[in-house]
Amino acid sequence: MFNRTEAVNNLLTLMKLQNSYIHELNKLIYAAATDLTLANNHEFTEFVANFFEFAHYHYNSEGYSQAAQLVQIYHYILLERLLDSQVLVAAEQMELAIGHLEMAVREMQTRFHPQIILLNQGILLMEETQLKIIESLEELLERSQPAPKLQN
């Protein structure tokens, strides 16, 4: 039996976990930015810009989810819009950020730079969590889809 409240709570738990990851990666980014080699690298600065865009969309989507839970609005259209306008856009920004980080590593040959290693590990955890968030929303959408109207 599908429990919508439990599914929404699981989704919120994943989004809060993602908040923790974002917070920790922000600390690493600020520490890495003090290294002039990284701070002056175009790909690294693009990574940072895309990561911050990802965080922006993530925070907006979490706010919508909390509002949905508080007022118990579980409409298919609201969930679909949340997935399309916030969560998927956040995932796209994360992918762009990852690409720039990978390019920075290749350009600067900083694969073994301590901050880069930590950033890379953090990004992998965030990417996995983002995928779970998307899957949870898609499951909610699938189970919340309105029944088709029968025509005469």
NORMOMO-V545490 format. One record per backbone hydrogen bond with DSSP energy under -0.5 kcal/mol. NH is the residue of the N-H (numbers start at 1). CO is the residue of the C=O. If there is no record, write none. Layout:
BEGIN
{{NH;CO} {NH;CO}}
END
This chain:
BEGIN
{{4;2} {7;3} {8;4} {9;5} {10;6} {11;7} {12;8} {13;9} {14;10} {15;11} {16;12} {17;13} {18;14} {19;15} {20;16} {21;17} {22;18} {23;19} {24;20} {25;21} {26;22} {27;23} {28;24} {29;25} {30;26} {31;27} {32;28} {33;29} {34;30} {34;31} {35;32} {36;34} {38;35} {39;35} {40;36} {41;38} {42;40} {45;41} {46;42} {47;43} {48;44} {49;45} {50;46} {51;47} {52;48} {53;49} {54;50} {55;51} {56;52} {57;53} {58;54} {59;55} {60;56} {61;57} {62;58} {63;59} {64;60} {65;61} {66;62} {67;63} {68;64} {69;65} {70;66} {71;67} {72;68} {72;69} {73;68} {74;72} {79;75} {80;76} {81;77} {82;78} {83;79} {84;80} {85;81} {86;82} {87;82} {88;83} {90;86} {91;87} {92;88} {93;89} {94;90} {95;91} {96;92} {97;93} {98;94} {99;95} {100;96} {101;97} {102;98} {103;99} {104;100} {105;101} {106;102} {107;103} {108;104} {109;105} {110;105} {113;110} {117;113} {118;114} {119;115} {120;116} {121;117} {122;118} {123;119} {124;120} {125;121} {126;122} {127;123} {128;124} {129;125} {130;126} {131;127} {132;128} {133;129} {134;130} {135;131} {136;132} {137;133} {138;134} {139;135} {140;136} {141;137} {142;138} {143;139} {144;140} {145;141}}
END
